[in-house]
Amino acid sequence: MLNVLTLEEALDLSKKEFSLILRTEHVSLSKALGRILAEDIISKEYVPDFNRSTVDGYALRARDVFGCSDSIPAILAVQAQIRMGESTGFSLLEGCCAAIPTGGAVPAGADSIVMLEYAEDYGDGTIGVAKPVAPGENIIFRGDDVFPGKQVLPKGQIIRSQDVGALSAMGFTEIPVYCVPRVGIISTGDELVAPDQVPAPGQIRDVNSLLLAAQISTYGAVPISYGIVPDEEEQLKSAVGMALSECDAVILSGGSSVGVKDASCRVIESFGTVLFHGLAIKPGKPTILGRCESKPVIGLPGHPVAAFFVTELFIRPLMTALGGKPTKPRCVSARLSENISANHGRALYCACRLTQKEDHLIAEPIRTKSGLITALSAADGYFCVSRDCEGLMKGTEIQVYCFTEDQNGI
């Protein structure tokens, strides 16, 4: 007999049991893309470290060209020619200007840049400026981008390409990130054979090893496969022991029911504590969560659809707690295409197709048994019928959780 928890109770328990101090490491910027920051990034310097011109033109004092125009240009002496990548080393005199390229250092005494298009070189060491500029115009000042003490990236940020650029500008060559969680995956069952084998009568190919590995990878963790283990308790103990020594979490697929040969619960107890055995959801009721060596060990149903949904609903947030990416499925509103009944007392999760009709989406439930995985390939997402509801009527507006970011342009 299973003593079931609701999904919400199970998630709360998981969060309480495995809110541990996450392992961290330092990685170079070249390997930082997609990793999760373990600390706030605080600037220790100014970016840029000098006042820079944003245009090709002339550095000058704004007051020296106040009121100028095409008919009455301001005449300025060209004091210097500023070169890229060089310090100016001088102070601009009153009534003078300095030729400056885009990105050049603005000399002391200058407070604005006039664009080249509004200046005429008279060839005698002077220029005429035909348009006034305001103080600060066409200048990026020291520290405009970043200054010492400014938080640039928060702890928990997933590093993007633009973040790599910002870190480079501040002189960071490596950053602290959370270690990517390693998740051991073990498929159990005498009836299982590898996907590249032809099943004999009574045998089936192992779907869950690759299915779960794909899901785990999506959640920002690294799946480690320990192959297929037969329904033999000592062999399963050996596989779990090896996985616990090498991984941050372990998933057992199959053997989570209460039959004589369903050994997952007994094996988990031999290494630690079973925290719960049973979820009030369909599919996925015989799910197990254990704590072994302070690590989560999850026993999943062997049926692929059930394993898929438990992984999506329960293991996804657990991976975030262990240092994986904080991912959430995209949610859209849709109307049911037909009546659907539910199993009272358990939350029903049902895959569905989405189609656009006029100004709204239609969700068509996909009727399938928990052992039939190929139907999920035709699904765009899933919806839930709560455990206190016996069904939903056609036309009811529901929330659909999408499997991908873009459902066929919907």
N, C-alpha and C positions, 0 to 999 in steps of 0.2 A: 504494500500500500504506500503510495506516495503522499508526502505532506507538502502540498504545493504552496508557493508564494505567488503573488501577483508580480507582473513584470516590474512595476514601480517599486515594490518591496525588495525584489531581487537586486535592482539597480542601486537602491539605497544601501543595502547590505554590502554589495560589491565595493561601492565608494568608501564605506566605512572601513572595510577590511584591507583595502589595497591603496589607500591614500598614503603612500610611503614617500620618503625622500627619493626622488628620481636620480638615477645615475647620469652624470654629465661628462662631457669630454670637450676638448678644444679641437676645432677643425680649421683648415685653411680656407680662405675665401673661395678658392677654386672648387672646393667640395661642399660649400655651405648651402647651395641652392636647394630649397625644399626642406631644410632642417629647421628645427624649432629652437629659438633662443632660450637659453637657460637663465639669462640675467638681462636686466635693462642695459642698453647700450647708451653710455653717457659720453658726450664729446669732451675731449681734453684740449681742444685747440679751436682756433678760428678757421672757418671755411667761408669765403676765401680769406687768406691771411693778409690781404692788402686790398685797397680800393682798385676796382678794375673797370675799364671801359667796356660798354656793351656794343659800341659801334666804332667804325673807322671815322676819324674826325680830328678835332682839336680840343685839347683840355684847356679850360680857361676859367676866369671868374665870371659868374653870371651877371654881376653888376656892370662888368665892362662892356656888355653887349645889350644892356637894357634899352628898349625902344628902337633898336635898329630895324632896318627894312631893306627891301630891294633898292629903293631910291636913296636911302641914307644908310649905307652899311657902316658897321663899326670896324675901324681899322686897328688891327693888333699886330704887334711884332712877333715873329716866330722865334721863340727863345731856344727851343731844342726839338730834337727828333727822338721820340721814345721808341725803343726796340722791344720786341716781344721777349719775355723771359728775363729781362734785366731790371734791376732796381733803378729808380730815377736818380736818386742822389742829389737832387737840387730842389729848390723852392721856386715856384712860379712867381715872377715879378708882376706888379700891377701894370695893366695895359699890354700884357704879353700872353702868348699861348704856346702850346707844345703839340706838335703833330703826334697822334697816337693811334695805334691799330686796335681792332677789337680784341679784348683780353689784356691789353697793355696796362701797366701800373700807372695810376693817376698820380701826378706829382703833388707834393705838398703845396698848398696855396690855391690849387684848382678845386672848384666845387661842382663843375658840370662839364659835359662834353657836347660840342655842337657837331652835328653830322657833317660829313664831307660834302654832301650835296648842297649845303647852305653856306659854304665857304668858298671864296675865290682866291687862288694864289696869284698875287700880282707879280711874282718873279723877282721882287726886290727885297725879299726878307719880310714882307708883310702879307697879310691876308685881309680880305673883307668879309665880314659876317653879315648875312642878310636876314637872319631870323634869330630872335632872342631865345634864350633857354632859361629854365628855372633852376635854382640850386638843387643839386642831386640828380638832375636829368641825365639819363644814359650812363649812370654809374651804379655798379654793385659795390656796396661798401663792405669793409672788413667785417666779417661775422654775420652778414646778412643771411647767409644760409645756415651756418652753425656757429655756436660760440661755446666756450668752456662751461660745462655744467648743464648744457641742454640735453634732455633725453631725446634721442633720435629714434630709437626702436625699443618697444616694450618687451619685457619678458613674455614668452609665449608666442611671439611673432613668428610666422612661417616665412623664412627668408625667400624673397622674390628677386628677380634679376635687378630691379631698380634699387633694392636694398643692398645688393652687392656693390652697386655703383656708389651709393652713399657711404658705405663702410670704407670703400677704397679711398674716397675723397678725404676721409678723416684719418687715414693712415693705418687702419686696422688690417692686419695680415691674417689673423685668425680670430675666431670668436667662440664663446662657450655655448654649447648646444646640448640638448638632451640626447642621451644615447638612444639609438633606434632599438625598440624592443624586439627581441628574438622570440618567436613563438613556435614551439614544437607541435607538429601535427602527426597523430597516430591514427590510422584506420584499423578497426578491428572487425574480425568476422571470418569464419571458415569458408564462407561462400565467395569471398572476394578474390579477384585476380587483377593484375596490372592492366591498364588501359590498352597496352600493345599486345595483349594475349587474347586468344579466342576462348570465350567461356565454354566450359563443358556443361552438360545438363546439370541444373541446380546451382550453377555459378553465375556471378554477375561481375562486370567490371567495376573497379573502385572509382567512383565519381568524386567522393568527398575530399580526397587528398588534394587534388588540383583545384576543385571548387573553393575549398576553404583557403588554400594558399593564395588564390587570386583575390578573394575578399580581404584577407589579412594584409596583402600588399597595398590594396586600395586605402587601407586605414593607416598607412605609414609605418607598418611593422615589417619585419623580415620573417617569412615562413621557413621553417626547417622541417623537411619531411623525414619521418622515421619509418616510412614504408607501411606495409600491411602486416598486422600481427594476428595470428589465429586466435580463436576463443580458448586460450590456454592461459590460466591465471599467472603462472610463473613467468611465461614469456612476456606477458603484458607488464608485469612488475619490472622486468629488466628494461623494457623499452621506456617506461615512464621514468625510471631512475636515471637512465642516460639523458633523456630529454630535460629533466629537472636540473641536472648538473650543467647543461649547456645553454639553457633558455631562461627567459624571464616569465614565461607562461607556457602551459601545455594544454592542447586540445585533444581529447579522445573522441573519435567518431565511431558510434556504435557501442553496443553493450551497456547502454544507460537505462534500460528498462529493468524490470524486477524478475526476469526469468532466471532459471538455474544457471544458464551460461552467460548471463549479462554481468560481467565481472567488474565493470568500471568502478562502481561504488565501493566494492571491497578493496580494490587496488588503491583507490584514493585514500581510504581510511588507513591503509597500511603505511602510507607516507605522511599522513597528517589528519586533517579534520574535514568532514563533509559539512558544509555550511547550509546547504539545502539540496533537496532532491525532489524536483517537480516545479514546473512553472504553469500558472493558470492561463496558458495560451494554447491556441491551436493554429498550426501544428507546432510541436515542440514541447509537449508536456513533460516527458521524462528527462529533462535537462538537470545536470548536476553541477554544483559549484563546490570546489574544495580548496582548502588552504594547505599547501604542502611546502615546507621550508620557506614560509612567508611568500610563496608564489601562488597565483591562481592556477587551478587545474579544472578545466571545464569538460564535462562529459556531455556530448551531444547525441541526439538520436541518429541512428544510421540512415534513415530516409533522407535523401538529398534535399528535398524541399524544406523539410523540418530543420535540417542542419543549416540550410541557407538562412532561414528566417531568424533562428536563434542567434546566429552569427551577426546578422544585420541589426537586430534589436538589442541584443545583450552584450555581445563581444565587442562591437564597434565602440561604445562608450568606455568599455574596459580598456581597450587599446589606447584611448586618449589618456586615461589615468596613468598608464604605464609609460607614456612618452610618445605615443603615436600622434598623428595629425588630428586636430580637433575638427572632425568632419561631421556634417549633418546633411541628410538628404533634402533635396529641393521639394517644396510642398506646393501643390496647386489645388484649386477647387474644381470639382467636377460633379456631374449628376449621374446617378446610377441608371444603367440601361435596363435593369430588371430588378424584380424582388429578390432579396437574398435572406435566407434564414441563418441563424447562428446557434451555436451550442451554448445554452444558458450556463453561466458559471465560469466560462473561459473566454477570454478575448480572442476573437477570430481575426486572423490576418489573411487577406485574400489578394492574390495578384490580379492585375487588371490591365487592359489595353486602354489607351486614350485616343479619342478622335475628336476633331473639331467640328462642331455643328453650330452654324450661325454665330452667335456671340458667346457660346459657352462650350466647355469640354464635356464629353460623354465618357464615363468609365464603364467598361464592359468587363464584368468579372470573368476570370479564367477558371473554369471548373477543373480541378485536378486532384489527384490523390497525392499524399506526401511522398511517395516513392517515385513519382514521375517528374523528372527534372526538366525535360525538354520544353514543357509548357511555359516555364519561366523565361525561356529565350524569346517568347512572343509577347512578354509582358513589358509594359512601360513603367510600372510601379506597383504599389500595393496600398491597400487601405485597411482600416481596423474597424471591426464591430465590437464595441465594448462588452465586457463580460456580464453587465447587467441589462443587456439588450438582446431580445430574442430574434431580431432581424430588422432589416431596413426595406422600405418600400421603393419601388421604381420612381425615379425622379428626385429622390432625396439628395441634397447637396452634401458631399463628403469631401474630406481632405485626402488627397492621393500623394504618397511619398514616392518621388521619382527615382528610378535606378540610375539615371544619368542626368547631366546638367541640361541637355537639350533633347526633348522627346520629339524627334522627327519634325523639328521646327515649331512645335507647340510651345 
